[in-house]
Amino acid sequence: MPANIEIKARVRDFSALQARAAALSDAPCQVIVQEDIFFPVPRGRLKLRLLSAGRAQLVYYTRPDQRGPKRSDYHIFETDAPADLKAVLSLALGVRGIVRKTRHLYLVGQTRIHLDQVEGLGEFVELEVVLRPGQGDAEGRAVADDLMARLGIPPADLLEGAYLDLLENV
C-alpha cells in the first residue's frame, strides 16, 4: 500500500509561504481546483476528488488524527466517470461532507507542498512526503521536519485531522 508522511498547518502569510515554496520547488507551481466529497465509512476516510467534469480520483486513506508528521496509507482509483461514481456512492453510503479548495502544488524532491485556500476555512499548508520503497517512517519524518523549518512553519500552527473535520466544527 502506498504511504506518505504528512503534516497540515494553518498559514499566517500565504504570499510569503508561496515565495518560499517556489524558491525550493523543482517545477513551476500548478494551480488545481478540487472538490472532495467524503463518504461515511467504518474506518479510515473515503473521498471522491473531482478534478474536472470528466476526471476524478476515489481515495481511501488511513492516518492518525495527531499534530506533527504522521503516516498516511492510501489507495487511489482513477475514473473518467465521476458523476456516475458519485451517484452510486452517495446512494449507497450517503455523503458526510464536501470540501472545496484551490490548491497550489509545489514539488520538492519526494515531497508535495500544497498551499490550500479552503472554502469556509481559510489558508493552509500540507506537506506530503511520498515514501519510497524501503524508506521508513523516521526518514520521511526527517524530510518533513526539514521542510517545515525551511518553509518557516512553526509547530504551534500544526493541525490534527482533515479539512472536513474543521468544517464540521465551524
GIQUIFEN-V529982 format. One record per pair of residues at least 6 apart in sequence whose ideal C-beta (glycine too) atoms are under 8 Angstrom apart, sorted by the first residue. I is the first residue (numbers start at 1). J is the second residue. If there is no record, write none. Layout:
<<I | J> <I | J>>
//
This chain:
<<1 | 73> <1 | 74> <1 | 75> <2 | 73> <2 | 74> <2 | 75> <2 | 76> <2 | 130> <2 | 131> <3 | 71> <3 | 72> <3 | 73> <3 | 74> <3 | 131> <4 | 71> <4 | 72> <4 | 74> <4 | 128> <4 | 129> <4 | 130> <4 | 131> <4 | 140> <5 | 69> <5 | 70> <5 | 71> <5 | 72> <5 | 128> <5 | 129> <5 | 131> <5 | 137> <5 | 140> <5 | 141> <5 | 143> <5 | 144> <6 | 63> <6 | 69> <6 | 70> <6 | 72> <6 | 126> <6 | 127> <6 | 128> <6 | 129> <6 | 144> <7 | 68> <7 | 69> <7 | 70> <7 | 126> <7 | 127> <7 | 144> <7 | 148> <7 | 153> <7 | 158> <8 | 124> <8 | 125> <8 | 126> <8 | 158> <8 | 159> <8 | 161> <8 | 162> <9 | 124> <9 | 125> <9 | 126> <9 | 148> <9 | 153> <9 | 154> <9 | 157> <9 | 158> <9 | 159> <10 | 122> <10 | 123> <10 | 124> <10 | 157> <10 | 159> <11 | 17> <11 | 115> <11 | 122> <11 | 123> <11 | 124> <11 | 125> <11 | 157> <12 | 157> <14 | 115> <14 | 117> <14 | 123> <16 | 152> <17 | 115> <17 | 125> <17 | 151> <17 | 152> <17 | 153> <18 | 29> <18 | 104> <18 | 115> <20 | 150> <20 | 151> <20 | 152> <21 | 29> <21 | 104> <21 | 106> <21 | 108> <21 | 113> <21 | 115> <21 | 151> <22 | 29> <22 | 106> <24 | 106> <24 | 108> <24 | 113> <24 | 147> <24 | 150> <24 | 151> <25 | 106> <25 | 107> <25 | 108> <25 | 113> <26 | 107> <26 | 108> <26 | 109> <27 | 106> <27 | 107> <29 | 104> <29 | 105> <29 | 106> <30 | 104> <30 | 105> <31 | 102> <31 | 103> <31 | 104> <31 | 105> <32 | 51> <32 | 102> <32 | 103> <32 | 105> <33 | 101> <33 | 102> <33 | 103> <34 | 49> <34 | 50> <34 | 51> <34 | 99> <34 | 100> <34 | 101> <34 | 102> <34 | 103> <35 | 49> <35 | 50> <35 | 98> <35 | 99> <35 | 100> <36 | 47> <36 | 48> <36 | 49> <36 | 50> <36 | 98> <36 | 99> <36 | 100> <36 | 101> <36 | 163> <36 | 164> <37 | 47> <37 | 48> <37 | 50> <37 | 86> <37 | 89> <37 | 90> <37 | 95> <37 | 98> <38 | 45> <38 | 46> <38 | 47> <38 | 95> <38 | 96> <38 | 97> <38 | 98> <38 | 99> <38 | 164> <39 | 46> <39 | 47> <39 | 48> <39 | 89> <39 | 90> <39 | 93> <39 | 94> <39 | 95> <39 | 96> <40 | 93> <40 | 94> <40 | 96> <41 | 60> <41 | 93> <43 | 62> <44 | 60> <44 | 61> <44 | 62> <45 | 59> <45 | 60> <45 | 61> <45 | 62> <45 | 162> <45 | 164> <46 | 58> <46 | 59> <46 | 60> <46 | 89> <46 | 93> <47 | 58> <47 | 59> <48 | 56> <48 | 57> <48 | 58> <48 | 59> <48 | 82> <48 | 85> <48 | 86> <48 | 89> <49 | 56> <49 | 57> <49 | 58> <49 | 59> <50 | 56> <50 | 82> <50 | 86> <51 | 57> <53 | 82> <54 | 80> <54 | 81> <54 | 82> <55 | 78> <55 | 79> <55 | 80> <55 | 82> <56 | 78> <56 | 79> <56 | 82> <56 | 85> <56 | 86> <57 | 76> <57 | 77> <57 | 78> <57 | 79> <58 | 76> <58 | 77> <58 | 79> <58 | 85> <58 | 89> <59 | 74> <59 | 75> <59 | 76> <59 | 77> <60 | 74> <60 | 75> <61 | 72> <61 | 73> <61 | 74> <61 | 75> <62 | 72> <62 | 73> <62 | 74> <63 | 70> <63 | 71> <63 | 72> <63 | 73> <64 | 70> <64 | 71> <65 | 160> <65 | 161> <65 | 165> <66 | 160> <67 | 155> <67 | 158> <67 | 159> <67 | 160> <68 | 155> <68 | 158> <69 | 129> <69 | 140> <69 | 141> <69 | 144> <69 | 145> <71 | 137> <71 | 140> <72 | 128> <79 | 85> <96 | 164> <97 | 164> <97 | 167> <97 | 168> <99 | 118> <99 | 119> <99 | 162> <99 | 163> <99 | 164> <99 | 167> <100 | 118> <100 | 119> <100 | 120> <101 | 116> <101 | 117> <101 | 118> <101 | 119> <101 | 163> <102 | 116> <102 | 117> <103 | 114> <103 | 115> <103 | 116> <104 | 114> <104 | 115> <104 | 116> <105 | 112> <105 | 113> <105 | 114> <106 | 112> <106 | 113> <106 | 115> <107 | 113> <108 | 147> <109 | 143> <110 | 129> <110 | 130> <110 | 131> <110 | 132> <110 | 143> <111 | 127> <111 | 128> <111 | 129> <111 | 130> <111 | 143> <111 | 144> <111 | 147> <112 | 126> <112 | 127> <112 | 128> <112 | 130> <113 | 125> <113 | 126> <113 | 127> <113 | 147> <113 | 151> <114 | 124> <114 | 125> <114 | 126> <114 | 127> <114 | 128> <115 | 123> <115 | 124> <115 | 125> <116 | 123> <116 | 124> <116 | 125> <116 | 126> <116 | 163> <117 | 123> <118 | 124> <118 | 163> <118 | 166> <120 | 167> <120 | 170> <121 | 163> <121 | 166> <121 | 167> <121 | 170> <124 | 159> <124 | 163> <125 | 151> <125 | 153> <127 | 144> <127 | 147> <127 | 148> <129 | 140> <129 | 141> <129 | 143> <129 | 144> <129 | 147> <131 | 137> <131 | 140> <148 | 155> <159 | 166>>
//
